[in-house]
Amino acid sequence: MTEGYELYGAEPSYYSGKVRAYLRFKRIPFAEYPNTPENYRKVILPRVGWAVIPVMVTPEGETLQDSTDIIDALELRFPEAPVYPSTVKQRLAALLLEVYGDEWLKIPAMHYRWNRNYDFAISEFGKMSAPELNGEAQREAGLRISKPFAGALPFLGVTPKTEAAIETSYEALLGELDRHFAVYEFLFGTRPSIGDFGLIGPLYAHQYRDPASGELMKRIAPNVVGWVQRMMKPPHPKGGEFLARDEVPATVLPVLQRMMREMLPVLVSTAHHFARWVEEHPGAKQGTEEIPRAIGTHVYALEDAKENRAIFPFDLWMLQRPLDYLASLDGDEKARARELLVAVGGEALLDFPAFPRLTRRNFKLALA
């Protein structure tokens, strides 16, 4: 057993930032170790089986992987100051915004990193993957290691056809968040929720840290900068409160409306495609065939642009969380949830198309 928790991650890593912010808020003792080739070889690959971060090793020697699974496991161990609101509208909104931050804001995060911060990103990847090198040798290492990440843009739907729309949407989102954080410390009061932790991944690691994106955020959304800094250095560790009477501030509604307008049609399409894919792949039901990261492509719309992007079943695993919460409600609670969804254009979530239930097994997506 070790003294505390071991986090294997990186400062430029989307989901490492989410977990790191959570650990700091909850005052959970941890040490962070970089994703060096040695740590991949000695810790991550033997424990997880594939190269991924963040990975957490508990004091008891257990392995946790995926930011959501890490947070949920630690919430059971450290229940003080829960990050899941207990009231209907706030909890549903927080769960939805975690999905939005985790899975949709990858689009602007990856666009800005690889189209607006390329040289900085290569330098960061070189420092991570080859800390013993310097100069051109380290840059070459960065170029080699970063290729899969930079090459992922078309799979996310980031192409010259969509770049202007991505920037228009993202800058509008920053404006919406800036108006909210001009009044509130976090999404729902003085305590960060799971929704805040979902948003911090992209907004810290890619958009705040990367220089061109950071300058943009400072220029047009200084209150978002203040929120990022509070998330990474919490003013009320293990404290703060969610707003009384289940209040979801009016300033949060435009962000949820944006999610429903941009992401919900993609989630509905993904559910239809995934149900069809499972029927066509009986091995997935039998456990003899892995669910791939992507199962084809479909068209998505953003602002005035349309483009093909990959279909990601993992999005549905994340969506199961708010859908399961909705399914657990009845009576007055369900009516209040419906009221929120109608207000933000999310009625489709009340009758979402059925799809085969997903779980994570051996750190990979699988049919439940």
Residue pairs with C-beta under 8 A, 6 or more apart in sequence:
1 59
1 60
1 61
2 57
2 59
3 29
3 59
4 28
4 29
4 30
4 31
4 59
5 23
5 28
5 29
5 30
5 31
5 56
5 57
5 58
5 59
6 30
6 31
6 33
6 56
6 57
7 16
7 19
7 20
7 23
7 30
7 31
7 32
7 33
7 54
7 55
7 56
8 32
8 33
8 34
8 35
8 39
8 43
8 44
8 53
8 54
8 55
8 56
8 57
9 15
9 16
9 19
9 20
9 32
9 33
9 34
9 35
9 53
9 54
9 55
10 16
10 34
10 35
10 53
10 128
11 17
11 124
11 205
11 209
12 121
12 124
12 125
12 128
12 205
12 206
12 209
12 210
13 35
13 53
13 54
13 205
14 106
14 109
14 201
14 202
14 205
14 206
15 53
15 54
15 66
15 67
15 102
15 201
16 53
16 54
16 205
17 200
17 201
17 204
17 205
17 232
18 67
18 71
18 101
18 102
18 197
18 198
18 200
18 201
19 54
19 56
19 67
19 70
19 71
20 32
20 232
21 192
21 197
21 200
21 204
21 231
21 232
21 234
22 70
22 71
22 74
22 83
22 197
23 30
23 74
24 232
24 233
24 234
24 237
25 81
25 83
25 192
25 231
25 234
25 237
25 238
26 74
26 78
26 80
26 81
26 83
26 237
26 238
27 237
27 238
28 74
28 78
30 56
33 39
33 43
34 128
34 131
35 44
35 53
35 128
36 128
36 129
36 131
37 129
37 130
40 51
43 55
43 57
44 51
44 52
44 53
44 55
45 51
47 55
47 57
47 63
48 55
48 63
48 65
48 363
49 362
49 363
50 363
50 364
52 65
52 363
54 65
54 67
54 70
55 63
55 64
55 65
56 63
56 64
56 65
56 70
57 63
57 64
58 64
63 363
64 70
64 73
65 363
66 360
66 363
67 102
67 197
67 201
68 98
68 102
68 318
68 321
69 360
71 83
71 194
71 197
75 82
75 83
75 84
80 238
81 191
81 238
81 239
81 240
83 191
83 192
83 193
83 194
83 196
83 197
84 91
84 94
84 193
84 194
85 91
85 94
85 188
85 193
85 242
85 246
86 242
87 242
87 246
88 246
88 329
88 333
88 336
88 337
88 340
89 246
89 247
89 248
89 336
89 337
89 339
89 340
90 188
90 193
90 242
90 243
90 246
90 247
90 248
91 325
92 322
92 325
92 326
92 337
92 340
92 341
93 187
93 188
93 195
93 248
93 252
93 256
93 340
94 187
94 188
94 193
94 194
94 195
94 196
95 194
95 195
95 321
95 322
95 325
96 195
96 256
96 259
96 322
96 346
97 187
97 193
97 195
97 196
97 198
97 199
97 255
97 256
97 259
98 194
98 195
98 197
98 198
98 318
98 321
99 198
99 259
99 263
99 315
99 318
99 319
99 321
99 322
100 198
100 199
100 255
100 259
100 263
101 195
101 197
101 198
101 199
101 200
101 201
101 202
101 203
102 198
102 201
102 318
103 263
103 312
103 314
103 315
103 318
104 259
104 262
104 263
104 266
105 199
105 201
105 202
105 203
106 156
106 202
107 156
107 157
107 158
107 166
107 302
108 166
108 167
108 169
108 170
108 173
108 202
108 207
109 202
109 205
109 206
109 207
110 149
110 152
110 153
110 156
110 158
110 206
111 153
111 158
111 163
111 166
111 167
111 170
112 170
112 206
112 207
112 210
112 212
112 213
112 216
113 121
113 206
113 210
113 213
114 121
114 149
114 150
114 153
115 153
115 158
115 163
116 210
116 212
116 213
117 210
117 211
117 212
117 213
118 150
120 210
120 211
120 212
121 142
121 146
121 150
121 210
122 139
122 142
122 143
122 146
123 138
123 139
123 142
124 142
125 141
125 142
125 143
125 145
125 146
125 149
126 133
126 138
126 139
126 140
126 141
126 142
126 143
126 145
127 138
127 142
128 145
129 141
129 142
129 144
129 145
130 137
130 138
130 141
130 142
133 141
153 159
154 309
155 294
155 309
155 310
156 309
156 310
157 300
157 302
157 307
157 308
157 309
157 310
158 166
159 307
161 305
161 306
161 307
162 302
162 305
162 307
164 303
164 305
165 302
165 303
165 304
165 305
166 302
168 303
169 258
169 262
169 302
169 303
171 216
171 220
172 258
173 255
173 258
174 216
174 217
174 220
174 221
174 224
175 220
175 221
176 251
176 254
176 255
176 258
177 199
177 221
177 223
177 224
177 227
177 255
178 220
178 221
178 222
178 223
178 224
179 223
179 251
180 187
180 223
180 249
180 251
180 252
180 255
181 223
181 224
181 226
181 227
182 223
183 249
183 251
184 249
184 251
185 227
185 230
185 235
185 240
186 192
186 193
186 196
186 227
186 230
186 231
186 240
187 193
187 195
187 196
187 199
187 249
187 252
188 195
188 242
188 243
188 247
188 248
188 249
188 252
189 240
189 241
189 242
189 243
190 236
190 239
190 240
190 241
191 236
191 239
191 240
191 241
191 242
192 230
192 231
192 234
192 240
193 242
196 227
196 231
197 231
200 228
200 231
200 232
203 217
203 224
203 228
204 228
204 231
204 232
206 213
207 213
207 214
207 216
207 217
208 214
208 217
208 225
208 228
217 224
217 225
217 228
218 225
243 249
246 336
248 340
253 343
253 344
256 340
256 344
256 346
257 344
257 345
259 344
259 346
260 344
260 345
260 346
260 348
261 345
262 301
262 302
264 345
264 346
264 348
264 349
265 300
265 301
266 298
266 300
266 309
266 315
267 315
267 316
267 319
267 352
268 348
268 352
268 353
269 298
269 311
270 298
270 311
270 312
270 313
270 315
270 316
271 316
271 352
271 353
271 354
271 355
272 353
272 355
273 295
273 296
273 298
273 311
274 295
274 311
274 313
274 316
274 355
274 356
275 353
275 354
275 355
275 356
277 284
277 295
277 296
277 313
278 284
278 285
278 356
278 367
281 289
283 289
284 290
284 291
284 367
285 367
287 366
287 367
290 364
290 366
291 313
291 358
291 364
291 365
291 366
291 367
293 310
293 312
293 313
293 314
294 310
294 311
294 312
295 311
295 313
296 310
296 311
297 308
297 309
297 310
297 311
298 308
298 309
298 311
299 306
299 307
299 308
299 309
300 306
300 307
300 308
300 309
313 358
313 365
314 365
316 355
316 358
317 358
317 359
317 360
317 365
319 352
320 357
320 358
322 349
323 349
323 352
326 334
326 337
326 349
326 350
329 337
338 350
340 346
341 347
341 349
341 350
356 367
356 368
357 367
357 368
358 365
358 366
358 367
358 368
359 365
359 366
359 367
359 368
360 366
